[in-house]
Amino acid sequence: MTMKELAERVLLPCPFCGSDGELFVRGFTDDRADAGNAYIGCDTCGVEQPYKRSPTEAVAAWNTRASQETTR
C-alpha cells in the first residue's frame, strides 16, 4: 500500500473530542506505507497516540476503540 492509498483510508474521529485525526509520519525513504514511524494526533484537543512502526499500524490503532461496556 502506498502513502496515497493510506491517506485515502478514513480515520475515525478523535475519541476524546470528536474532531478529525491527522496522520504524521517520519523516517520514510520511499512511498511505501509499511516502514518508518507514524502516529495519529488531534490538532483540536492535542491528544497523540504513541509512535507505531508504520502508518498502517497507526491507522489501525487509532481506529480501534475500547469497549463501551460499563461495570457496576
LUMFI-258795 format. One record per residue: residue number from 1; x, y, z of N, C-alpha, C in turn. Coordinates in steps of 0.05 Angstrom, whole numbers. Each point is the difference from the previous one (the first is absolute). Layout:
N
> num / n_xx / n_yy / n_zz / ca_xx / ca_yy / ca_zz / c_xx / c_yy / c_zz
> NUM / X / Y / Z / X / Y / Z / X / Y / Z
...
//
This chain:
72
> num / n_xx / n_yy / n_zz / ca_xx / ca_yy / ca_zz / c_xx / c_yy / c_zz
> 1 / 17 / -24 / 0 / -17 / 24 / 0 / 18 / 25 / 0
> 2 / -7 / 18 / -17 / 16 / 25 / -1 / -11 / 20 / 20
> 3 / 15 / 22 / 5 / -8 / 21 / 18 / -26 / 12 / -10
> 4 / -3 / 3 / -26 / -24 / 12 / -12 / -25 / -18 / 7
> 5 / 3 / -26 / -4 / -22 / -18 / 7 / -7 / 1 / 29
> 6 / 21 / 2 / 17 / -6 / 1 / 29 / -14 / 26 / 7
> 7 / 8 / 22 / -13 / -12 / 26 / 6 / -30 / 0 / -8
> 8 / -7 / -17 / -18 / -28 / -2 / -9 / -17 / -16 / 20
> 9 / 12 / -14 / 18 / -15 / -15 / 21 / -12 / 20 / 19
> 10 / -23 / -7 / 10 / -14 / 18 / 18 / 8 / -5 / 29
> 11 / 8 / 21 / 13 / 6 / -1 / 29 / -25 / 6 / 15
> 12 / -5 / -15 / 22 / -22 / 7 / 17 / 6 / 26 / 14
> 13 / -21 / 14 / 9 / 4 / 25 / 15 / 16 / -5 / 25
> 14 / 11 / 21 / 11 / 15 / -1 / 25 / -18 / -12 / 22
> 15 / 10 / -19 / 15 / -17 / -12 / 21 / -6 / 18 / 23
> 16 / 14 / 22 / 2 / -3 / 19 / 22 / -17 / 24 / -6
> 17 / 4 / 11 / -24 / -15 / 25 / -6 / -17 / -2 / -25
> 18 / 4 / -22 / -16 / -17 / -3 / -24 / 11 / 13 / -25
> 19 / 22 / 15 / 2 / 12 / 13 / -24 / 14 / -20 / -17
> 20 / 9 / 9 / -23 / 15 / -17 / -19 / 28 / -5 / 11
> 21 / 9 / -25 / -4 / 28 / -7 / 6 / 17 / 6 / -24
> 22 / 26 / 2 / 4 / 19 / 5 / -22 / 23 / -20 / 3
> 23 / 9 / -11 / -23 / 22 / -19 / -1 / 26 / 16 / -2
> 24 / 19 / -6 / 18 / 27 / 12 / -1 / 20 / -23 / -4
> 25 / 19 / 4 / -19 / 19 / -21 / -6 / 28 / 12 / 1
> 26 / 20 / -17 / 6 / 28 / 8 / -1 / 17 / -25 / -7
> 27 / 23 / 5 / -11 / 18 / -22 / -6 / -5 / -15 / -26
> 28 / -16 / 11 / -18 / -6 / -14 / -25 / 20 / 7 / -21
> 29 / 9 / -20 / -14 / 19 / 4 / -22 / -12 / -5 / -27
> 30 / -25 / -10 / 0 / -13 / -4 / -26 / -30 / 3 / 5
> 31 / -16 / -8 / -19 / -29 / 5 / 1 / -15 / -24 / 13
> 32 / 14 / -19 / 11 / -14 / -23 / 12 / -12 / 8 / 28
> 33 / -22 / -12 / 6 / -13 / 6 / 26 / 5 / -22 / 20
> 34 / 22 / -15 / -3 / 4 / -22 / 18 / 27 / 2 / 15
> 35 / 12 / 23 / 0 / 26 / 4 / 13 / 2 / 28 / 11
> 36 / 15 / 3 / 21 / 4 / 27 / 13 / -16 / 2 / 26
> 37 / -5 / 23 / 9 / -15 / 5 / 25 / -23 / 19 / -6
> 38 / -22 / -5 / 13 / -24 / 16 / -5 / -18 / 1 / 25
> 39 / -15 / 21 / 1 / -20 / 2 / 21 / -23 / 17 / -10
> 40 / -23 / -2 / 14 / -23 / 16 / -5 / -3 / 20 / 23
> 41 / -6 / 24 / -6 / -5 / 20 / 20 / -24 / 18 / -6
> 42 / -9 / 14 / 20 / -23 / 18 / -4 / 9 / 28 / 6
> 43 / -3 / 18 / -20 / 8 / 27 / 3 / -19 / 16 / 18
> 44 / -24 / -10 / 4 / -20 / 15 / 16 / 6 / -3 / 30
> 45 / 2 / -25 / 10 / 4 / -5 / 29 / 28 / -7 / 7
> 46 / 17 / -6 / -21 / 28 / -5 / 5 / 8 / -29 / 7
> 47 / -20 / -18 / 0 / 7 / -28 / 7 / 17 / -11 / -23
> 48 / 19 / -17 / 7 / 17 / -14 / -19 / 3 / -29 / 9
> 49 / 0 / -18 / -19 / 5 / -28 / 7 / 30 / -5 / 0
> 50 / 10 / -21 / 13 / 29 / -7 / -2 / 7 / -6 / -29
> 51 / 26 / 3 / -6 / 9 / -7 / -27 / -5 / -29 / -5
> 52 / -7 / -6 / -25 / -3 / -27 / -10 / 21 / -5 / -20
> 53 / 4 / -26 / -7 / 21 / -7 / -20 / -6 / 8 / -28
> 54 / -25 / 5 / -6 / -8 / 7 / -27 / -25 / 17 / 0
> 55 / -5 / 15 / -21 / -26 / 14 / -2 / -24 / -18 / 1
> 56 / 3 / -24 / -12 / -22 / -19 / 1 / -7 / -8 / 29
> 57 / 20 / -5 / 16 / -4 / -7 / 28 / -12 / 24 / 15
> 58 / 9 / 24 / -6 / -10 / 24 / 13 / -30 / 3 / -5
> 59 / -8 / -3 / -25 / -28 / 3 / -7 / -17 / -22 / 14
> 60 / 10 / -25 / -1 / -15 / -21 / 13 / -3 / 5 / 30
> 61 / 21 / 9 / 13 / -1 / 6 / 29 / -19 / 23 / 6
> 62 / 1 / 21 / -16 / -17 / 23 / 4 / -30 / -8 / -3
> 63 / -5 / -17 / -20 / -28 / -8 / -5 / -10 / -21 / 19
> 64 / 16 / -10 / 18 / -8 / -20 / 20 / -11 / 15 / 24
> 65 / -23 / -7 / 9 / -12 / 12 / 23 / -4 / -20 / 23
> 66 / 3 / 9 / 24 / -5 / -17 / 23 / -30 / -6 / 1
> 67 / -7 / -22 / 13 / -28 / -7 / 4 / -14 / 22 / 15
> 68 / -25 / 5 / -7 / -16 / 20 / 13 / -15 / -11 / 24
> 69 / 5 / -26 / 7 / -14 / -12 / 23 / 9 / 13 / 26
> 70 / -19 / 2 / 18 / 6 / 11 / 27 / -5 / -22 / 20
> 71 / 16 / 1 / 21 / -4 / -20 / 22 / -14 / 13 / 23
> 72 / -16 / -15 / 14 / -14 / 10 / 23 / 3 / -19 / 23
//
